[in-house]
Amino acid sequence: MSLNAYLILSTLIFCIGLLGVIRRKNLLMLFFSTEIMLNSVNIGLAAVSKFHGDLTGQMFAFFIVAIAASEVAIGLGLLILWYKKTGTINLDSMQRLKG
């Protein structure tokens, strides 16, 4: 496969993730959509890295995976706390916050 095929795949997956971020009202689906976007960036970085014969893109992809794992851990912890407090994980319930 050529580099263009990988970059087109990465772009399509990123657009699907972006559409999910824009359209979702559920926090869990919002986290899934951001993970899809991060994974599409990883595909692009790994493909360009392989094409140029350099490991820099693959190292950046590795760091993105590590950051995504920490984001999921912290995000799910906050999501569980929010669900215990409100009983829902809809984004609409956050607009009614009292402070």
Long-range contacts (C-beta under 8 A, 24 or more apart in sequence): 3-47, 3-48, 3-51, 6-43, 6-44, 6-47, 7-44, 7-47, 7-48, 9-43, 10-40, 10-41, 10-43, 10-44, 10-47, 11-40, 11-44, 12-40, 13-37, 13-39, 13-40, 13-43, 14-40, 14-41, 24-91, 25-90, 25-91, 25-92, 26-89, 26-90, 26-91, 27-79, 27-82, 27-89, 27-90, 27-91, 28-79, 28-89, 30-91, 31-71, 31-72, 31-75, 31-76, 31-79, 34-71, 35-68, 35-72, 38-64, 38-65, 38-67, 38-68, 39-68
